[in-house]
Structures are given as C-alpha cells and as structure tokens.
C-alpha cells in the first residue's frame, strides 16, 4: 500500500485532496505545518508528498528541502 503525506494548514484543503484520491488503496498522513511534517517523516515511509506552497513559518519548498 502506498503512503501519502498531505501538508497544508487548511483542514478543508487536506480533506479535498484526500477525496480526489477516493477509491484508491492508500495510507494517509496529514500535517498542518513543517514541524508536524518532520515527525511524520521520521516515523513513516512516505511515497508521495503533496504540499501547500505557503505553510506559515516556513514555506512548502523550504520544508521539503529539509
């Protein structure tokens, strides 16, 4: 089973992304900011990251580069 991480401060946006993949056998992880992201990445193997470009303290590209 593939694992997807959605990083977005908006819960509504995270739900919309999940719904767009409805019907696929996927494991989902969600983070609302970069700090949450690092804990998930240290714990789980992620196959795909979907990230908002604006995350608050750090932007999406900065978060992904770390």
C-alpha positions in Angstrom: 0.0 0.0 0.0 1.3 3.4 -0.9 1.6 6.2 1.6 0.8 9.8 1.0 1.6 12.8 3.2 -0.5 16.0 2.7 1.0 19.1 4.2 -1.4 22.1 4.4 -2.5 24.4 7.2 -6.1 24.2 6.0 -8.0 21.1 7.2 -10.6 21.7 4.4 -7.8 21.5 1.8 -6.4 18.3 3.2 -9.9 16.7 3.1 -10.3 17.9 -0.5 -7.0 16.3 -1.5 -8.0 13.0 0.1 -11.4 13.0 -1.6 -9.7 13.4 -5.0 -7.9 10.1 -4.4 -11.1 8.4 -3.3 -11.3 4.7 -4.3 -7.6 4.1 -4.2 -6.0 1.8 -1.6 -3.7 4.4 0.2 -2.4 5.2 3.6 -2.8 8.8 4.5 -0.8 11.1 6.8 -1.6 14.7 7.4 0.5 17.6 8.7 -0.6 21.2 9.1 2.9 22.7 9.2 6.6 21.9 8.8 7.1 20.9 12.4 4.4 18.2 12.1 5.9 17.1 8.9 9.3 16.2 10.3 7.8 13.9 13.0 5.8 12.0 10.4 8.8 11.6 8.0 10.9 10.3 10.9 8.3 7.7 11.7 6.8 6.6 8.4 8.0 5.8 4.9 6.2 8.2 2.5 5.8 7.6 -1.2 4.3 10.9 -2.2 4.2 14.4 -0.6 1.5 16.9 -1.5 2.4 20.2 -0.1 0.9 23.7 0.0 3.4 26.4 -1.0 2.5 28.6 2.0 2.7 26.9 5.4 3.1 29.8 7.9 6.6 29.9 9.5 8.3 28.0 6.6 7.1 27.7 3.1 6.4 24.4 1.4 9.6 24.3 -0.7 11.7 25.1 2.4 10.0 22.3 4.3 10.6 19.8 1.6 14.3 20.8 1.1 15.0 19.8 4.8 
